[in-house]
Amino acid sequence: MSDFRRLFALTCRPQWPWLLATVLLATLAAGAATGLVATAGWLLTASAVTGAVLAAGGSARLEIFGPGALIRLFAVTRTVTRYGERLIGHESIFRLLSRLRPRVFAGLASQPWAVIGRLRRALVLNRLIGDVEALEGFPAGMLSAALAVLLAGGGFSLILAWLLPAPLAWTALALTLMLAGVPVLAGWCAQPREYRAALLRERLQRDLLERVAASRELVFADPTDHRRRALGRLDARLAAASMARASRAGAADAMAGLLLHLALCAAVVVVAGWLAAELLTPARAGLALLGLLALGGVTAGLADSWQGLARTRLGLRRLTADPELIPQDRGGCAHVTDPTDADAESASAADHVAHAAMPAAAGWCLDGVTLRQGVADRPVLDGLMLDIVPGEVLCITGHSGCGKSSLLSVLAGLRRPDRGQVLFDGREASDWPEATRLSRLAICEQRTTLLAGTLAENLTLGVPRADRDELQAALAAVGLAALIGELDTWLGPGGRQLSGGEARRVAVLRAALCPAGALLLDEPFRGLDDAACHALSGWLAERWRDRTVVIFDHQARGGWAGRRVLTLAEGRL
C-alpha cells in the first residue's frame, strides 16, 4: 500500500479540488445515465400496462409529465456533466503535468555529470516521458472512474431502498461493489505479467533504436537480416503480450457482464413473485430492472484502464525511488531545489554577473595522473604530469585513441583518475562543488551537437542576453557571414540544415561566447579548410586573450601566436 500512498500524494493531493470536481461530475454523469434508463423503464412499463388495461375495456390513469421531465433532466444532466468532467479532468491532468514533468526533469538536471551522461540516450528520455504519462492516468483513468461507479451505484441503491423493498436495494449495492471490484482485482492480479510486458516493450524500443542508428552499417554487416528477424520475433512476443492484456481486460468485462446478468435474472424472479403478490407495481419493477442493467453500462472501460496498474506503479517507483534518477526527500518523492528561493536565485545571478564581467583565467596542476579505460592492459593516461598556467594557450596533439578526450574529461572533472592528483585553481578538483567548477569552464566536445532552436538560441545558450551585433560580428569573423541574417532561422528537424563545417563553427562559437575562466576544445577545426581554420583561431585568440585555452587535436592547426604544443603518446606528454 505504500505505492498507493505515494501515488496519491504525488498525483492527487496537490490538485485535490480539481480531482474532487472530476469525481463529482463523473458521478453525476454516471448517475444521470442510470437514472435516464431507469426512468425510461418506468415510463415504458407504465405505458404498456395502461395500454393493456385500456385494450381490455378498463380505465387507467397514466402520469407522463413527471417521468418525461425526469428523462429530459437526466439527458441534459448527463450531457453537461460529461462535458464538464472531460473539461475539468483535462485541466487537472494539465496541472499535474505542469508540476510533474518540470519536477522530474529538474531533478535530473541536478544530478552529477556522471549520471546525466548515462541519461543522454533517447530511450531513457522516452522511458521518463512514458512514466510520467503512466502516472497522469491514475487520477483520471483509474481512481475517479472507480469512485464514480461506487458513488453512482450507492446513490441508486438508496433510491431503490426508498421506492422498493429492501432486498433489491441490497442487490444493487452488491452488484455495484462487484462491478467496480472485478476490474480492480483483475488489474491487481495482472501486475506480474504487465511488468514483464513493460520490460519487453522497452527492450524492443532499445533494439529498434539501435537498428535505426546503425541501419547503414547493417546493410553491409548483416546481409542475412539477422537483426531484423530478431526484432520481428521480439515484436511478435510483444504483440502476444498485448493480446493477452486485451484478453484479460475482456475477461474482466465478461465476468462483470456475467455477474450483471445473473443479478438481473435473480431480480426478475424476485420481482415476478412480488408482482404476483401485488407487493410491487409494474412501473417500479421496470425502473428497478432497467436501472440495474444501466448500472453495468457505466463500468465500460474500467477493466482496461486498471490493466495499466502495474505500468503506473513501475513508473512511480522509477521516478521516485531510483537513486540514479531522482534524489529522494523524506516523503519518497522527487526532491528538487525550490526555484523560487530568493536567496539562491540572487546569489546565482550575482555569480553569473561577476563571471560575465571579469572571468578570471583558470589553471591546472596534474601530478602522476593515471586513468584506465575498461580492461586494457595499458592505461590511457600513465603517470601524467602537467602544469597549465592561467592565461596560457596550450595545444595537445596526438593520434586517434591516444587519450586526448579522456584528458579533457579529467581536466573538466567529468572523470576521476584512478591514481594521482588533479588541482584546479590550486584546489583538488573533486573538492569543488560541481556546479561551481563547471561554471568556470567552457567546453566544446568532439561531437557536434546543435539544439532544436534558432541559430541565435544555439549561440547564446551560455549567454542569454548576448548582443545581436556581437553575434553577427562573431559569425562574420569566423567565415559564417552567410548566416548573419539568419539568427532567427530554425535549426533542426524541419529547419535549416548546416553543413558539417558550419555546424562545427557554430558549436565552437557557442562555447567561446560563454563567460568562463578556461576554454576546452576537442578537435575544434575538424572539417574546416585552412582559411576557415585560421579565421576561427584568430577570432578565438582575440576573444580569449589573457584567459586559458586548451585545444586537443590531431595536429597543431591555426595561426595562434605564443601557444605551447605538447604531444600525448602512450599515456604521457
C-alpha positions, 0 to 999 in steps of 0.5 A: 500500500505504500505505492498507493500512498505515494501515488496519491500524494504525488498525483492527487493531493496537490490538485485535490479540488480539481480531482474532487470536481472530476469525481463529482461530475463523473458521478453525476454523469454516471448517475444521470445515465442510470437514472435516464434508463431507469426512468425510461423503464418506468415510463415504458412499463407504465405505458404498456400496462395502461395500454393493456388495461385500456385494450381490455375495456378498463380505465387507467390513469397514466402520469407522463409529465413527471417521468418525461421531465425526469428523462429530459433532466437526466439527458441534459444532466448527463450531457453537461456533466460529461462535458464538464468532467472531460473539461475539468479532468483535462485541466487537472491532468494539465496541472499535474503535468505542469508540476510533474514533468518540470519536477522530474526533469529538474531533478535530473538536471541536478544530478552529477555529470556522471549520471546525466551522461548515462541519461543522454540516450533517447530511450531513457528520455522516452522511458521518463516521458512514458512514466510520467504519462503512466502516472497522469492516468491514475487520477483520471483513468483509474481512481475517479472512474472507480469512485464514480461507479461506487458513488453512482451505484450507492446513490441508486441503491438508496433510491431503490431502498426508498421506492422498493423493498429492501432486498433489491436495494441490497442487490444493487449495492452488491452488484455495484461493489462487484462491478467496480471490484472485478476490474480492480482485482483483475488489474491487481492480479495482472501486475506480474505479467504487465511488468514483464510486458513493460520490460519487453516493450522497452527492450524492443524500443532499445533494439529498434533504436539501435537498428535505426542508428546503425541501419547503414552499417547493417546493410553491409554487416548483416546481409542475412537480416539477422537483426531484423528477424530478431526484432520481428520475433521480439515484436511478435512476443510483444504483440502476444503480450498485448493480446493477452492484456486485451484478453484479460481486460475482456475477461474482466468485462465478461465476468462483470457482464456475467455477474450483471446478468445473473443479478438481473435474472435473480431480480426478475424472479424476485420481482415476478413473485412480488408482482404476483403478490401485488407487493410491487407495481409494474412501473417500479419493477421496470425502473428497478430492472432497467436501472440495474442493467444501466448500472453495468453500462457505466463500468465500460472501460474500467477493466482496461484502464486498471490493466495499466496498474502495474505500468503506473506503479513501475513508473512511480517507483522509477521516478521516485525511488531510483537513486540514479534518477531522482534524489529522494526527500523524506516523503519518497518523492522527487526532491528538487531545489525550490526555484523560487528561493530568493536567496539562491536565485540572487546569489546565482545571478550575482555569480553569473554577473561577476563571471560575465564581467571579469572571468578570471583565467583558470589553471591546472596542476596534474601530478602522476595522473593515471586513468584506465579505460575498461580492461586494457592492459595499458592505461590511457593516461600513465603517470601524467604530469602537467602544469597549465598556467592561467592565461596560457594557450596550450595545444595537445596533439596526438593520434586517434585513441591516444587519450586526448578526450579522456584528458579533457574529461579529467581536466573538466572533472567529468572523470576521476583518475584512478591514481594521482592528483588533479588541482584546479585553481590550486584546489583538488578538483573533486573538492569543488562543488560541481556546479561551481567548477563547471561554471568556470569552464567552457567546453566544446566536445568532439561531437557536434551537437546543435539544439532544436532552436534558432541559430541565435538560441544555439549561440547564446545558450551560455549567454542569454542576453548576448548582443545581436551585433556581437553575434553577427560580428562573431559569425562574420569573423569566423567565415559564417557571414552567410548566416548573419541574417539568419539568427532567427532561422530554425535549426533542426528537424524541419529547419535549416540544415548546416553543413558539417563545417558550419555546424562545427563553427557554430558549436565552437562559437557557442562555447567561446561566447560563454563567460568562463575562466578556461576554454576546452576544445576537442578537435575544434577545426575538424572539417574546416579548410585552412582559411576557415581554420585560421579565421576561427583561431584568430577570432578565438585568440582575440576573444580569449586573450589573457584567459586559458585555452586548451585545444586537443587535436590531431595536429597543431592547426591555426595561426595562434601566436605564443601557444605551447604544443605538447604531444600525448603518446602512450599515456604521457606528454 
